[in-house]
Amino acid sequence: MSVVFVAAYNFQVLVPLLTFRMLGGSERMYGVVMFVPGSGRRNRLLAIASWLKPGNDDDRVWCGLLSIVHIWLALPFGVYFALAGMFLLGVFLRIFNVTVASTLQLRARDDVRDA
């Protein structure tokens, strides 16, 4: 899980490179690309928490989907393709984060569990 967090949560590096090198964008485009993964965050987190069941199989699925989205973002198919990829990246990162946190909380001893 730590490796995935280090490799997948790199917005400070990924977004500027994607915006300026692949999309040829400006500061305004950078703002849009940063906004897309976080749009509707609160509503999605509540929906995610209500239907997810923590476990190792789910973690593997979301990890695989994260890798597919990172490959998607490496393909030069234009602005709308990249924005859709950034939206999916935001969704899958949040789902992965919720499942990992839930799994860790459920498997931790009672004396070290977060209150």
Secondary structure, 3 states (H helix, E strand, C coil): CHHHHHHHCCHHHHHHHHHHHHCCCCHHHHHHHHHHHHCCHHHHHHHHHHHCCCCHHHHHHHHHHHHHHHHHHHCCCCHHHHHHHHHHHHHHHHHHHHHHHHHHHHHCCCCCCCC
